[in-house]
Amino acid sequence: MAGENREATTAMAEWLREQVLDDGNYAAGIRAHSKYGGGICFAYWLRRQDDRLGPDPVQVQTETEIHRDDPYLKYILGLYGLDCR
């Protein structure tokens, strides 16, 4: 699902979200290779929230502050031609 066409990748993710698995459940999310190389990206669907059934059982495990001079932040901003003010 790594592509430049956001409409296409979003449509694929929406279609995947609605597929019923062999065990009768729905997938919790998807895992894909990063289009920028090296890593794996994860996306999780918040089904209860999406279906207006209440909060999903999700907890923040850790938090890390991201500073403006963070090299990873600068890299991503550069990929998209953005800046951080």
Secondary structure, 3 states (H helix, E strand, C coil): CCCCCHHHHHHHHHHHHCCECCCCCECCEEEEECCCCCCEEEEECCHHHHCCCCCCCCCCCCCCCCCCCCHHHHHHHHHCCCCCC
